[in-house]
Amino acid sequence: DLFGSVEPLLPSLREDGVAVWVLGAGPYPAGVVALQELLDAASEELEPEDVWEPEDMNDTCLYIFTSGTTGLPKAARVSHLKSVMCLSFYELVGASSRDVVYLALPLYHMAGSL
């Protein structure tokens, strides 16, 4: 839904080496990775651990976009370790797939998104 906002920035993103991935109906310009096609073609088999296991748990796992203290959105780095720690919260409180979690934090807040 937000691709129209990113599309004018594609040339500068490409210059900076930023990959743009999109989930949703295309068509998309060249250089944009349409994830739905890749997901449809993906195997159900797991790859060996050495393919997906991070070398260092402090390496970047993902970026979340915050509202920023200036009021402008910015990317915040989240490590693999932080992601695992956030997931451990559910185990700590004994949560299961039958539970409903109400989220009061905005999704751009790391504690809200993870």
Long-range contacts (C-beta under 8 A, 24 or more apart in sequence): 3-28, 54-80, 56-80, 57-81, 57-84, 64-108, 64-110, 64-113, 65-108, 66-108, 66-109, 66-110, 67-106, 67-108, 73-108, 76-110, 78-110, 78-114, 82-110, 82-114, 83-114, 86-110, 86-111, 86-114, 87-114
